[in-house]
Amino acid sequence: MARIELQLAHSYVHTVRSDADYALLPLDITFEDGGAYALLGPSGCGKTTMLNIISGLVTPSHGAIRFDGVDRTRATPQERNIAQVFQFPVIYDTMTVGENLAFPLRNRKVPADRIRERVGRIAEMLDLSGQLDQRAANLAADAKQKISLGRGLVRPDVSAVLFDEPLTVIDPHLKWALRRKLKQIHHELGLTLIYVTHDQVEAMTFADQVLVMARGRVVQQGTPADLFERPRHTFVGHFIGSPGMNLLPVDVRADGALWLGERRLGQPEALSLPAGPLTLGIRPEYLGLASGDDAGTVPATVTQVRHIGTSQLLGVRVDDREVKIHLPADAEPPAEGEVVHLALVGPHTRYYRNEELVG
Ligand SMILES: Nc1ncnc2c1ncn2[C@@H]1O[C@H](COP(=O)(O)OP(=O)(O)OP(=O)(O)O)[C@@H](O)[C@H]1O
């Protein structure tokens, strides 16, 4: 396994005229040996480009990639010793499940007893032990993809295992079980795993560190809890969460107080910023209903009440903006059309200037 450092940028066009020509803007990232990472972001943000640069399928147009401090920018995928799992199964239909799992080890001339032991262990982890002698051709798509996962994980000596949306073909129920299983496998095998997905639940369940990407940039790297509690960019606040963070335009006025339009919200202690416009961010989970008598609360009209299993999701309008609130499942919800009051300023409220976290 290896510590992988990326100090690079990548453009697919020869003449770079603006930032828009970069698939990856200049970045400096380290994947530590043995870590579980997710690259998370919407379509086109550069996830696959980064993965292909790590594997060696794409050579970065600028900068370098190092494995354990050694420049490997021009090394082939084989020389980098990377295992990859793709969106769709890559297996041999003519072989049995066991032979498929053993293939990457046989290729490397690993002794037969070591192969048996490792294949047995991986098969057990992925619940494939009962199917080892079965021909792969007759299996369903998700069983085949489990074999692909197993082939990716079977070699203990790889620099890293890269996953590109590996659960796409897996049915939703099994998907839930498999992403938990992958996390457990990571802890047991200690491999460096880098996992590309546009699905935040997948990223947050699997990874210790999530890199949130947007438009060729890593906007934040952190633990799932960091990304939820302290999004460093409004994009992360909005992208992570279901629904995402509520974002409202506010102003710090000359008196140091925070205003939403003509409503004074108060003077948050933690915030000492020069006057000017800000974006206030608060997650639906942290926004409760307040009494209209409390200073700094704002009135809002309830537009929607939805029961979503473990909680209720309220849609309310504050002036012309839609705001979401999670209420406990057993709370008495207000009626649609009712006017409620919100305390927007609290310990979980975050503040952004030019989209970057400032408090
Ligand atoms: N081979 C290529 N040639 C030219 N442009 C490319 C190529 N591959 C990707 N791009 C462009 O680079 C940008 C990043 O694409 P990339 O596939 O890395 O994003 P992604 O986040 O993986 O998206 P998706 O989830 O849709 O696969 C996009 O604007 C894409 O159009």
Ligand as a Chemical Component Dictionary entry (heavy atoms), coordinates in Angstrom:
data_LIG
# 
_chem_comp.id                   LIG 
_chem_comp.type                 NON-POLYMER 
_chem_comp.pdbx_formal_charge   0 
_chem_comp.three_letter_code    LIG 
# 
loop_
_chem_comp_atom.comp_id 
_chem_comp_atom.atom_id 
_chem_comp_atom.alt_atom_id 
_chem_comp_atom.type_symbol 
_chem_comp_atom.charge 
_chem_comp_atom.model_Cartn_x 
_chem_comp_atom.model_Cartn_y 
_chem_comp_atom.model_Cartn_z 
_chem_comp_atom.pdbx_ordinal 
LIG N1  N1  N 0 -11.774 12.223 -22.432 1  
LIG C1  C1  C 0 -12.245 13.469 -22.248 2  
LIG N2  N2  N 0 -12.037 14.424 -23.185 3  
LIG C2  C2  C 0 -12.490 15.674 -22.999 4  
LIG N3  N3  N 0 -13.176 16.092 -21.927 5  
LIG C3  C3  C 0 -13.413 15.187 -20.974 6  
LIG C4  C4  C 0 -12.984 13.828 -21.075 7  
LIG N4  N4  N 0 -13.364 13.160 -19.967 8  
LIG C5  C5  C 0 -14.024 14.060 -19.183 9  
LIG N5  N5  N 0 -14.059 15.269 -19.787 10 
LIG C6  C6  C 0 -14.643 16.503 -19.233 11 
LIG O1  O1  O 0 -13.990 16.760 -17.987 12 
LIG C7  C7  C 0 -14.926 17.216 -17.000 13 
LIG C8  C8  C 0 -14.891 16.285 -15.798 14 
LIG O2  O2  O 0 -15.391 15.005 -16.199 15 
LIG P1  P1  P 0 -15.359 13.699 -15.269 16 
LIG O3  O3  O 0 -15.842 12.553 -16.085 17 
LIG O4  O4  O 0 -14.035 13.595 -14.608 18 
LIG O5  O5  O 0 -16.451 14.098 -14.178 19 
LIG P2  P2  P 0 -17.273 13.140 -13.184 20 
LIG O6  O6  O 0 -17.424 13.933 -11.946 21 
LIG O7  O7  O 0 -16.623 11.821 -13.088 22 
LIG O8  O8  O 0 -18.658 13.009 -13.927 23 
LIG P3  P3  P 0 -19.627 11.708 -14.039 24 
LIG O9  O9  O 0 -20.154 11.461 -12.649 25 
LIG O10 O10 O 0 -20.684 12.168 -14.996 26 
LIG O11 O11 O 0 -18.773 10.597 -14.571 27 
LIG C9  C9  C 0 -16.288 17.279 -17.700 28 
LIG O12 O12 O 0 -16.484 18.595 -18.128 29 
LIG C10 C10 C 0 -16.111 16.325 -18.873 30 
LIG O13 O13 O 0 -16.942 16.722 -19.950 31 
# 
loop_
_chem_comp_bond.comp_id 
_chem_comp_bond.atom_id_1 
_chem_comp_bond.atom_id_2 
_chem_comp_bond.value_order 
_chem_comp_bond.pdbx_ordinal 
LIG N1  C1  SING 1  
LIG C1  N2  SING 2  
LIG C1  C4  DOUB 3  
LIG N2  C2  DOUB 4  
LIG C2  N3  SING 5  
LIG N3  C3  DOUB 6  
LIG C3  C4  SING 7  
LIG C3  N5  SING 8  
LIG C4  N4  SING 9  
LIG N4  C5  DOUB 10 
LIG C5  N5  SING 11 
LIG N5  C6  SING 12 
LIG C6  O1  SING 13 
LIG C6  C10 SING 14 
LIG O1  C7  SING 15 
LIG C7  C8  SING 16 
LIG C7  C9  SING 17 
LIG C8  O2  SING 18 
LIG O2  P1  SING 19 
LIG P1  O3  DOUB 20 
LIG P1  O4  SING 21 
LIG P1  O5  SING 22 
LIG O5  P2  SING 23 
LIG P2  O6  DOUB 24 
LIG P2  O7  SING 25 
LIG P2  O8  SING 26 
LIG O8  P3  SING 27 
LIG P3  O9  DOUB 28 
LIG P3  O10 SING 29 
LIG P3  O11 SING 30 
LIG C9  O12 SING 31 
LIG C9  C10 SING 32 
LIG C10 O13 SING 33 
# 
